[in-house]
Amino acid sequence: MSVAPFLFVTDLDNTLVGDDDALEVLNRHLSQHRQAHGTKIVYSTGRSLTSYRQLKAEKSLLDPDALVTSVGTEIYHSNDDTPDPAWANALSQAWDRDLVVASTSHFSDLVPQPQPEQRPFKVSYFLTEEAAVEVLPQLKSVLKERGLDVKLIYSGGKDLDILPRHGDKGLAMQFLRRQLGIDAKQTVVCGDSGNDIALFAVGEERGIIVGNAQPELRRWHDANSSEALYLAKSSCAGGILEGLNHFGFL
């Protein structure tokens, strides 16, 4: 087991959560390492703060040192209910949410997600895989024509999030990593779907892709494999344990 502190950043649904027995074992290791060596635990989820709290009431999750919600567009520290103002300020540059919504309104295949998932720096829709083939290129073109410098993240064959250009899970992770003063090589990120690609694509952080990863993430891994990425055989928390041992963090 490494005696140096590390930054542990993980997605929740179908990554950390999904195998309760493995989660119990992983929680024990992470809790011990945090107490003994000062390791930091961060959850990075597509869920809103409200939805995260619902999950936490249902599952045995450790209290994180920081929480990244809404696909990287909001950062909360410890138990603070107010998003990090510096991160919010960074995302607000050149972001026009009303124009984004207006620009998507004539795409009948875009079905708005429930209101709690619509956030200040995130506009979210359901979009089928079949429709996505035609809709995504057209949507990108419309948004560009209207001068909107945004990022489209499609994951799980159904979820489309439109974010500010400088907002995603990977950039939020790096923002937190710099705040905490932890080196990229002492940082490990974990995920299972397309909205986690940003976690793996930004720098020298170590990445664990769980064994039950979605096809879009597996395809990305096949095209971008490296020694800094580990594709686990086990699913969910079991895959995370496998990866943490592979990289020597546990």
ABEGO torsion letter per residue (X at the ends): XBABBBBBBBBABGBABGBAAAAAAAAAAAAAAAAAAGBBBBBBBABBAAAAAAAAAABBBBBBABBBBGGGABBBBEABABBBAAAAAAAABGBBAAAAAAAAAABAABBBBBAAABBAABBBBBBBAAAAAAAAAAAAAAAAAAGBBBBBBBBGGABBBBBBAABBAAAAAAAAAAAAGBBAAABBBBBABAAAAAAAAABABBBBBBAABBAAAAAAAAAABBAABBBBABBEAAAAAAAAAAAGAX
